[in-house]
């Protein structure tokens, strides 16, 4: 584990110490958990942005739109569920 030195405002230092005390953990543990939570949130936000950019790019692609249309058509033509072995055909 790497030791870091950080500077906190008086308010943040007091609040973090109080919350850590209420949780029964050290302030260092509270800061570690908080940082892990925030990093996971940031990573998820970045992934959502990248997916949105990809979807936007795909929506402008004629090849993608043709492929999506053929999938929509094929899925709309699925056999009735009552036919037990439809997947064997």
LOGUSE-953387 format. One record per atom (N, C-alpha, C): residue number from 0; residue in one letter; chain; atom name; y, z, x. Coordinates in steps of 0.2 Angstrom, whole numbers, plus 5000, padded with zeros to 4 digits. Atoms other than C-alpha are relative to their C-alpha. Layout:
% LOGUSE-953387
+-----+---+---+----+------+------+------+
|   k | r | c |  a |   yy |   zz |   xx |
+-----+---+---+----+------+------+------+
| NUM | A | A | CA |    Y |    Z |    X |
...
+-----+---+---+----+------+------+------+
***
This chain:
% LOGUSE-953387
+-----+---+---+----+------+------+------+
|   k | r | c |  a |   yy |   zz |   xx |
+-----+---+---+----+------+------+------+
|   0 | X | A |  N | 4994 | 5000 | 5004 |
|   0 | X | A | CA | 5000 | 5000 | 5000 |
|   0 | X | A |  C | 5006 | 5000 | 5004 |
|   1 | X | A |  N | 4994 | 5000 | 4996 |
|   1 | X | A | CA | 5017 | 4996 | 5006 |
|   1 | X | A |  C | 5006 | 5005 | 4997 |
|   2 | X | A |  N | 4995 | 4995 | 5003 |
|   2 | X | A | CA | 5031 | 5009 | 5005 |
|   2 | X | A |  C | 5007 | 4996 | 5000 |
|   3 | X | A |  N | 4994 | 5003 | 5001 |
|   3 | X | A | CA | 5048 | 5002 | 4999 |
|   3 | X | A |  C | 5006 | 5005 | 4999 |
|   4 | X | A |  N | 4994 | 4996 | 5001 |
|   4 | X | A | CA | 5065 | 5010 | 4999 |
|   4 | X | A |  C | 5005 | 4996 | 4995 |
|   5 | X | A |  N | 4995 | 5003 | 5005 |
|   5 | X | A | CA | 5076 | 5006 | 4984 |
|   5 | X | A |  C | 5006 | 5005 | 4998 |
|   6 | X | A |  N | 4994 | 4996 | 5002 |
|   6 | X | A | CA | 5093 | 5012 | 4978 |
|   6 | X | A |  C | 5000 | 4999 | 4992 |
|   7 | X | A |  N | 4999 | 5000 | 5007 |
|   7 | X | A | CA | 5095 | 5017 | 4960 |
|   7 | X | A |  C | 5006 | 5003 | 4998 |
|   8 | X | A |  N | 4994 | 4996 | 5002 |
|   8 | X | A | CA | 5110 | 5022 | 4950 |
|   8 | X | A |  C | 4998 | 5007 | 4998 |
|   9 | X | A |  N | 5001 | 4993 | 5002 |
|   9 | X | A | CA | 5112 | 5040 | 4946 |
|   9 | X | A |  C | 4996 | 5000 | 4993 |
|  10 | X | A |  N | 5003 | 5000 | 5006 |
|  10 | X | A | CA | 5108 | 5036 | 4928 |
|  10 | X | A |  C | 4993 | 4998 | 5000 |
|  11 | X | A |  N | 5007 | 5003 | 4999 |
|  11 | X | A | CA | 5092 | 5026 | 4932 |
|  11 | X | A |  C | 4996 | 5005 | 5003 |
|  12 | X | A |  N | 5004 | 4995 | 4996 |
|  12 | X | A | CA | 5086 | 5039 | 4944 |
|  12 | X | A |  C | 4999 | 5006 | 4996 |
|  13 | X | A |  N | 5001 | 4995 | 5005 |
|  13 | X | A | CA | 5088 | 5053 | 4931 |
|  13 | X | A |  C | 4996 | 4998 | 4995 |
|  14 | X | A |  N | 5004 | 5003 | 5006 |
|  14 | X | A | CA | 5081 | 5043 | 4917 |
|  14 | X | A |  C | 4992 | 4999 | 5002 |
|  15 | X | A |  N | 5007 | 5001 | 4998 |
|  15 | X | A | CA | 5066 | 5038 | 4927 |
|  15 | X | A |  C | 4996 | 5007 | 5002 |
|  16 | X | A |  N | 5003 | 4993 | 4998 |
|  16 | X | A | CA | 5063 | 5056 | 4934 |
|  16 | X | A |  C | 4998 | 5003 | 4993 |
|  17 | X | A |  N | 5002 | 4997 | 5006 |
|  17 | X | A | CA | 5063 | 5062 | 4916 |
|  17 | X | A |  C | 4994 | 4997 | 4996 |
|  18 | X | A |  N | 5005 | 5004 | 5003 |
|  18 | X | A | CA | 5052 | 5049 | 4909 |
|  18 | X | A |  C | 4993 | 5002 | 5003 |
|  19 | X | A |  N | 5006 | 4998 | 4996 |
|  19 | X | A | CA | 5039 | 5052 | 4923 |
|  19 | X | A |  C | 4998 | 5007 | 4999 |
|  20 | X | A |  N | 5002 | 4993 | 5001 |
|  20 | X | A | CA | 5039 | 5070 | 4920 |
|  20 | X | A |  C | 4997 | 5001 | 4993 |
|  21 | X | A |  N | 5003 | 5000 | 5007 |
|  21 | X | A | CA | 5036 | 5068 | 4901 |
|  21 | X | A |  C | 4993 | 4997 | 5000 |
|  22 | X | A |  N | 5006 | 5003 | 5000 |
|  22 | X | A | CA | 5022 | 5056 | 4905 |
|  22 | X | A |  C | 4995 | 5003 | 5005 |
|  23 | X | A |  N | 5004 | 4996 | 4996 |
|  23 | X | A | CA | 5015 | 5068 | 4918 |
|  23 | X | A |  C | 4998 | 4995 | 5006 |
|  24 | X | A |  N | 5001 | 5004 | 4994 |
|  24 | X | A | CA | 5016 | 5055 | 4932 |
|  24 | X | A |  C | 5006 | 5000 | 5005 |
|  25 | X | A |  N | 4995 | 5000 | 4995 |
|  25 | X | A | CA | 5026 | 5053 | 4948 |
|  25 | X | A |  C | 5005 | 4995 | 4998 |
|  26 | X | A |  N | 4995 | 5005 | 5001 |
|  26 | X | A | CA | 5042 | 5043 | 4948 |
|  26 | X | A |  C | 4998 | 4994 | 5003 |
|  27 | X | A |  N | 5003 | 5006 | 4997 |
|  27 | X | A | CA | 5034 | 5031 | 4960 |
|  27 | X | A |  C | 4995 | 4997 | 4996 |
|  28 | X | A |  N | 5005 | 5003 | 5004 |
|  28 | X | A | CA | 5020 | 5028 | 4948 |
|  28 | X | A |  C | 5003 | 4997 | 4994 |
|  29 | X | A |  N | 4996 | 5003 | 5005 |
|  29 | X | A | CA | 5032 | 5025 | 4934 |
|  29 | X | A |  C | 5003 | 4994 | 5002 |
|  30 | X | A |  N | 4997 | 5006 | 4998 |
|  30 | X | A | CA | 5041 | 5013 | 4944 |
|  30 | X | A |  C | 4995 | 4994 | 5001 |
|  31 | X | A |  N | 5005 | 5005 | 4999 |
|  31 | X | A | CA | 5025 | 5004 | 4949 |
|  31 | X | A |  C | 4998 | 4997 | 4994 |
|  32 | X | A |  N | 5002 | 5002 | 5007 |
|  32 | X | A | CA | 5019 | 5003 | 4931 |
|  32 | X | A |  C | 5005 | 4995 | 4997 |
|  33 | X | A |  N | 4995 | 5004 | 5003 |
|  33 | X | A | CA | 5036 | 4997 | 4926 |
|  33 | X | A |  C | 5001 | 4993 | 5003 |
|  34 | X | A |  N | 4999 | 5007 | 4996 |
|  34 | X | A | CA | 5037 | 4983 | 4939 |
|  34 | X | A |  C | 4994 | 4996 | 4998 |
|  35 | X | A |  N | 5006 | 5004 | 5002 |
|  35 | X | A | CA | 5019 | 4978 | 4935 |
|  35 | X | A |  C | 5001 | 4997 | 4993 |
|  36 | X | A |  N | 4999 | 5003 | 5006 |
|  36 | X | A | CA | 5024 | 4976 | 4917 |
|  36 | X | A |  C | 5005 | 4995 | 5000 |
|  37 | X | A |  N | 4994 | 5005 | 5000 |
|  37 | X | A | CA | 5040 | 4967 | 4920 |
|  37 | X | A |  C | 4998 | 4993 | 5004 |
|  38 | X | A |  N | 5002 | 5006 | 4997 |
|  38 | X | A | CA | 5032 | 4955 | 4932 |
|  38 | X | A |  C | 4995 | 4996 | 4996 |
|  39 | X | A |  N | 5005 | 5003 | 5004 |
|  39 | X | A | CA | 5018 | 4951 | 4920 |
|  39 | X | A |  C | 5004 | 4996 | 4994 |
|  40 | X | A |  N | 4996 | 5003 | 5006 |
|  40 | X | A | CA | 5031 | 4948 | 4906 |
|  40 | X | A |  C | 5004 | 4994 | 5003 |
|  41 | X | A |  N | 4997 | 5006 | 4997 |
|  41 | X | A | CA | 5041 | 4936 | 4918 |
|  41 | X | A |  C | 4995 | 4995 | 5001 |
|  42 | X | A |  N | 5005 | 5005 | 4999 |
|  42 | X | A | CA | 5025 | 4927 | 4923 |
|  42 | X | A |  C | 4999 | 4996 | 4993 |
|  43 | X | A |  N | 5002 | 5003 | 5007 |
|  43 | X | A | CA | 5021 | 4924 | 4904 |
|  43 | X | A |  C | 5006 | 4996 | 4998 |
|  44 | X | A |  N | 4994 | 5004 | 5002 |
|  44 | X | A | CA | 5039 | 4918 | 4901 |
|  44 | X | A |  C | 5000 | 4994 | 5004 |
|  45 | X | A |  N | 5000 | 5006 | 4996 |
|  45 | X | A | CA | 5038 | 4906 | 4915 |
|  45 | X | A |  C | 4994 | 4995 | 4998 |
|  46 | X | A |  N | 5006 | 5004 | 5002 |
|  46 | X | A | CA | 5021 | 4899 | 4909 |
|  46 | X | A |  C | 5002 | 4997 | 4993 |
|  47 | X | A |  N | 4998 | 5003 | 5007 |
|  47 | X | A | CA | 5028 | 4897 | 4891 |
|  47 | X | A |  C | 5005 | 4994 | 5001 |
|  48 | X | A |  N | 4995 | 5005 | 4999 |
|  48 | X | A | CA | 5043 | 4887 | 4898 |
|  48 | X | A |  C | 4997 | 4994 | 5003 |
|  49 | X | A |  N | 5004 | 5006 | 4997 |
|  49 | X | A | CA | 5031 | 4876 | 4909 |
|  49 | X | A |  C | 4996 | 4996 | 4994 |
|  50 | X | A |  N | 5004 | 5003 | 5006 |
|  50 | X | A | CA | 5020 | 4873 | 4893 |
|  50 | X | A |  C | 5005 | 4996 | 4996 |
|  51 | X | A |  N | 4995 | 5003 | 5004 |
|  51 | X | A | CA | 5036 | 4869 | 4883 |
|  51 | X | A |  C | 5002 | 4993 | 5003 |
|  52 | X | A |  N | 4998 | 5006 | 4997 |
|  52 | X | A | CA | 5041 | 4856 | 4896 |
|  52 | X | A |  C | 4995 | 4995 | 5000 |
|  53 | X | A |  N | 5006 | 5005 | 5000 |
|  53 | X | A | CA | 5024 | 4848 | 4897 |
|  53 | X | A |  C | 4999 | 4997 | 4993 |
|  54 | X | A |  N | 5001 | 5002 | 5007 |
|  54 | X | A | CA | 5023 | 4847 | 4878 |
|  54 | X | A |  C | 5006 | 4995 | 4998 |
|  55 | X | A |  N | 4995 | 5004 | 5001 |
|  55 | X | A | CA | 5040 | 4839 | 4878 |
|  55 | X | A |  C | 4999 | 4993 | 5003 |
|  56 | X | A |  N | 5002 | 5007 | 4996 |
|  56 | X | A | CA | 5035 | 4826 | 4891 |
|  56 | X | A |  C | 4995 | 4996 | 4997 |
|  57 | X | A |  N | 5005 | 5003 | 5003 |
|  57 | X | A | CA | 5019 | 4823 | 4882 |
|  57 | X | A |  C | 5002 | 4996 | 4993 |
|  58 | X | A |  N | 4998 | 5003 | 5006 |
|  58 | X | A | CA | 5028 | 4819 | 4866 |
|  58 | X | A |  C | 5004 | 4994 | 5001 |
|  59 | X | A |  N | 4997 | 5006 | 4999 |
|  59 | X | A | CA | 5037 | 4805 | 4874 |
|  59 | X | A |  C | 4996 | 4995 | 5003 |
|  60 | X | A |  N | 5005 | 5005 | 4997 |
|  60 | X | A | CA | 5021 | 4797 | 4881 |
|  60 | X | A |  C | 4997 | 4996 | 4994 |
|  61 | X | A |  N | 5003 | 5004 | 5005 |
|  61 | X | A | CA | 5015 | 4783 | 4871 |
|  61 | X | A |  C | 4992 | 5001 | 5000 |
|  62 | X | A |  N | 5008 | 4999 | 4999 |
|  62 | X | A | CA | 4997 | 4785 | 4878 |
|  62 | X | A |  C | 4998 | 5006 | 4997 |
|  63 | X | A |  N | 5002 | 4994 | 5003 |
|  63 | X | A | CA | 4997 | 4803 | 4873 |
|  63 | X | A |  C | 5000 | 5000 | 4993 |
|  64 | X | A |  N | 4999 | 5001 | 5007 |
|  64 | X | A | CA | 5003 | 4799 | 4856 |
|  64 | X | A |  C | 4994 | 4996 | 4997 |
|  65 | X | A |  N | 5006 | 5004 | 5002 |
|  65 | X | A | CA | 4989 | 4786 | 4854 |
|  65 | X | A |  C | 4994 | 5004 | 5000 |
|  66 | X | A |  N | 5006 | 4996 | 4999 |
|  66 | X | A | CA | 4976 | 4798 | 4860 |
|  66 | X | A |  C | 5000 | 5006 | 4995 |
|  67 | X | A |  N | 5000 | 4995 | 5005 |
|  67 | X | A | CA | 4982 | 4812 | 4849 |
|  67 | X | A |  C | 4999 | 4998 | 4993 |
|  68 | X | A |  N | 5001 | 5003 | 5006 |
|  68 | X | A | CA | 4982 | 4801 | 4834 |
|  68 | X | A |  C | 4993 | 4998 | 4999 |
|  69 | X | A |  N | 5007 | 5002 | 5001 |
|  69 | X | A | CA | 4964 | 4795 | 4837 |
|  69 | X | A |  C | 4996 | 5007 | 4999 |
|  70 | X | A |  N | 5003 | 4993 | 5001 |
|  70 | X | A | CA | 4959 | 4814 | 4839 |
|  70 | X | A |  C | 5001 | 5002 | 4993 |
|  71 | X | A |  N | 4998 | 4998 | 5007 |
|  71 | X | A | CA | 4968 | 4818 | 4822 |
|  71 | X | A |  C | 4995 | 4996 | 4995 |
|  72 | X | A |  N | 5004 | 5004 | 5004 |
|  72 | X | A | CA | 4959 | 4804 | 4814 |
|  72 | X | A |  C | 4992 | 5002 | 5000 |
|  73 | X | A |  N | 5007 | 4998 | 4999 |
|  73 | X | A | CA | 4942 | 4808 | 4821 |
|  73 | X | A |  C | 4998 | 5007 | 4997 |
|  74 | X | A |  N | 5001 | 4993 | 5003 |
|  74 | X | A | CA | 4944 | 4827 | 4816 |
|  74 | X | A |  C | 5000 | 4999 | 4992 |
|  75 | X | A |  N | 4999 | 5001 | 5007 |
|  75 | X | A | CA | 4949 | 4821 | 4799 |
|  75 | X | A |  C | 4993 | 4997 | 4996 |
|  76 | X | A |  N | 5006 | 5003 | 5002 |
|  76 | X | A | CA | 4932 | 4812 | 4797 |
|  76 | X | A |  C | 4994 | 5004 | 5001 |
|  77 | X | A |  N | 5006 | 4996 | 4999 |
|  77 | X | A | CA | 4921 | 4826 | 4801 |
|  77 | X | A |  C | 4995 | 5001 | 4994 |
|  78 | X | A |  N | 5005 | 5000 | 5006 |
|  78 | X | A | CA | 4905 | 4827 | 4790 |
|  78 | X | A |  C | 5001 | 5007 | 4997 |
|  79 | X | A |  N | 5000 | 4994 | 5003 |
|  79 | X | A | CA | 4903 | 4840 | 4777 |
|  79 | X | A |  C | 4996 | 5006 | 5003 |
|  80 | X | A |  N | 5003 | 4995 | 4997 |
|  80 | X | A | CA | 4898 | 4857 | 4783 |
|  80 | X | A |  C | 4993 | 5002 | 4997 |
|  81 | X | A |  N | 5007 | 4999 | 5003 |
|  81 | X | A | CA | 4883 | 4857 | 4771 |
|  81 | X | A |  C | 4995 | 4996 | 5003 |
|  82 | X | A |  N | 5005 | 5004 | 4997 |
|  82 | X | A | CA | 4875 | 4844 | 4781 |
|  82 | X | A |  C | 4998 | 5004 | 5007 |
|  83 | X | A |  N | 5002 | 4996 | 4995 |
|  83 | X | A | CA | 4865 | 4856 | 4793 |
|  83 | X | A |  C | 5000 | 4997 | 5007 |
|  84 | X | A |  N | 5000 | 5003 | 4993 |
|  84 | X | A | CA | 4862 | 4844 | 4807 |
|  84 | X | A |  C | 5004 | 4994 | 5001 |
|  85 | X | A |  N | 4996 | 5005 | 4999 |
|  85 | X | A | CA | 4877 | 4834 | 4807 |
|  85 | X | A |  C | 5002 | 4998 | 5007 |
|  86 | X | A |  N | 4998 | 5000 | 4993 |
|  86 | X | A | CA | 4880 | 4837 | 4825 |
|  86 | X | A |  C | 4994 | 4996 | 5004 |
|  87 | X | A |  N | 5006 | 5003 | 4996 |
|  87 | X | A | CA | 4863 | 4829 | 4830 |
|  87 | X | A |  C | 5001 | 4993 | 4999 |
|  88 | X | A |  N | 4999 | 5007 | 5001 |
|  88 | X | A | CA | 4869 | 4812 | 4824 |
|  88 | X | A |  C | 5003 | 4997 | 5006 |
+-----+---+---+----+------+------+------+
***
